């Protein structure tokens, strides 16, 4: 697949990110790194089928719907990435092996098999940089004594043959105080019979692997967390609204 010539996005395609409630009154900024499974037209779906692009390898299903609901509920600014993690992952440092993945959960990505440094830089400058700059711009306008950053993700119930029992996970690196408050808030609001809250599960925040939370948290000196929702928990509007109510209550409490 020749991707060397021309610009990455056609004139009729959306920009690299979507900004919602830019003047939201909340001191909480919400972001969604893997909101979309869209592929730029010129990349020809990266050689993948529609079924593959609908799967978790291309995006975090349900995450954008939850992030939008939280933004509305809390009057919080929201920044969503508009293109698939397979084009370039907005939560991986550029140059990381998973930034432009050649294989994802055992699925080869033909369109990423021989990406040149020039093409990688084009994807970074077109999609990754503007998205991250938009987040920085929003955070830069807030009072750092009160600002917080919340990144919304979702995960599959089973990965690599392993069942994942958590319904929601609080994932963090340095923001331990806010994480403890969020964990307590969640555990007092969820159904203890059916919901399991993960503490740095199914992932922790690793500055060597993750980008959005550790980079902006450190840059602005603000509490920053990642919430991971199991995808079956946010698969329809009623489920999204349930978790929106729970998380919004925790955000109002965990300050």
N, C-alpha and C positions, 0 to 999 in steps of 0.2 A: 504494500500500500504506500503510494507516494504522497507524503504529507509536507513536502518541503516548500512547494510554491504557494504564494498568496498568503492572505491573512487567515487566522483560525476561524473567526466568526463571520458569517455572512451578514449583510446589512439588515436582513429581516429576522435575525435571531436575537434572543434576549441578551442583555449584558451579563457580566460575570456574576452578579449578585443582585438580590432584591433587598431593599431597605424598607422596613415597615415601622411606622410610628417614630420617625426621626426626632420628634420633639416630645416623646413619651415622658411622663412625669416621674416614672419610677427611676430609682438609682440603680436598678438591676438592668443589665444589658444581656439579652438572650441571643445566642448564635446557633446556627445549624450548619455544620461543615459538610454534611452528606445529605442535603435536603432533596436532591434531584438525581434522576437517572438519565438526564438529557445528555446526548452526545452531539457535538457540532456536526452539521451536515457533511462537511468536507472530510470528516473522519470515517464516514460510512459505517456507523455503529461499531467501529473498531473490529469489524469482522465477527461480531457476536449476534446471536439470535434475539428476537424480542423477548422470548422466555428468559434467556440469560440476563438481559438488561433489566427485567422486572424483578430479578432475584437480589439477594443481599449483597452480592459481589459488586453491584453497581451503585447502591445507595443504602441509606438507613430508612427502610419503609416505616411510615407512621411518624417519623421524627418531625418532619415539617408541619404536619397537622397539629401535633402537640405543641410545638414551638409557637405556631400562630395563635392557638387557643390561649396559651400562657401570656403572650404579648397583649392580647385583647383584655384578658382578665386583670392583668397587673398594670396596664398602660405602660408597657416596657418597650423600648426600642428593640427591634429584631433585625438581624442580618442573616440572610440565607444564601448559601451558595447555589448557583443556578445550573451547575453542570456536574456530571457524574464524577465520583472519586476515581473512576478508571481513566479519565482523561488526564487529570492530575489531582492528587488527594490533597484537599485543603487543610488536612490535619496531619500532614507529614512534612518534615523539613525538605525543601527542594534538594534533590540529589540523594535522598534516602532511597533504599532499595524498593520501598513500598510507595514512593511518591508517584511513579508511573509504573504500575505493576504489570509485569509480563504474564503473571499467573495469579489467580485469586481463588482461594479455596479449591484448589486442584483444577480450576478452569483456565486453560490458556487464553490469553487476550491477544489475538493475532495482530491487531493494529498497534500494539505496544512492543512487538517483538524486536523491532530494529529502529527505535526512536533515536534520532541523532541528537547530539548536544544542542544543535541549533533549534530543532523542533521542541526539545524539552524546555529550552529557554522561552520559546514562543508560547508554549502552554502556560509556563509560569507567569510570564509578563501579561498574558491576556486574561487568565482566570485566577490564579493563586494570589498574585500581588494585589490586584484591585480589591479582592474580597478581604484580605487581611488589612489592607489600608483603610477600608471602610470601617472595620471594627475598631482600629486604632483611632480613627477620626471621631467616632461616637464616644469612645472612652475618654478621649482627650478633652471633651467638652464638659465632663462631669467632675464633681467634687470628689477627689480621690479618697477623702476620709469616709465617704459613704458608698462609692461605686462598688459594684460587684459584677462578676461575669459568670454566666451560666450557659454551658454548652450542652445541647440536647442531641443525644444519639439513641440508636436502637440496636438490639442484638438478636441473633437467631436463637430459638429454643434449644437447638442441637448444633454443635460445631465440631467437626472432625470426629464424629461419632460419640461425642461427649454430651450428655444431657446437662443443661444449665438450669439449676433450680431457682435462681433469683428472678423475681419479677421486676425489680428495679435495683440499680446499683449506684452508689455515690462514689465517684472516682476522683481522686485528688492527689496532689503532690505536697506542696507546702501549706496549703490552706486547711490545716487540721482543725482549727477552732470552728470555722464555718462548717466543715464536713461533719464534725461531731454534733453540731446543732441540727444540721439537716438530717443526719441519721436518726437522732432522737425524735425530730418532728415527724419523719416518715413512720417510724415504728409505733408512734402513738396514734397514727391516723389510718394505717392500712389494716386489712383483715388479717389478723394473726394466724388464722387457720389456713389461709390460702396464699398469702403473700410472704415472700422472703426478701428482706432487704440486704443487699450485698454491700459490704464495707471494702472498697477497692476491689470489687468483683462486678462483672467478669473480667475487668481490667483495672489496673491502676493507671495513673497519669505518669508517664515516663518522658522526661525532657529529651531523651535521646530518640524517642519515637514520635511522641505527640508534639503538636505545634501550638495550636490556638490557646489552650488554657495555660500552659507553662510560660509561653513567650509573653502574652499580654499581661498575665498575672504579675510576672516579674517586672516587666517594663513599666507598668503603672503602679506597682506596689499595692495591688488590690486583691481581695479574696476571689478565687476563681475555682470553679468546680465543673465537672462533667457528670451529667446524669445519663445513665444507660437504662432504657426501658426494653424489656423483652417484647419482641414484635407482636406476639399474640395478644399482648396486653393493650395494644393501641391499634388494633386492626379495623376498628369501626368508630363511628362518631361517638357512640355512647361510652365506649371504653376510653377514648381520648378525653372526653369530658370528665370522666371519673378521675383520671390521673391528673388532669389539669386542676381540678378542685383540690386534690391532695397536695400536689406540689406547690400550688399557689399559697395554700395555707402554711406550708413549711417555709416558703420564701418570706412571707409576712412575719413569721415567727423567728426564723433563723437569721437575725441581723446582729 
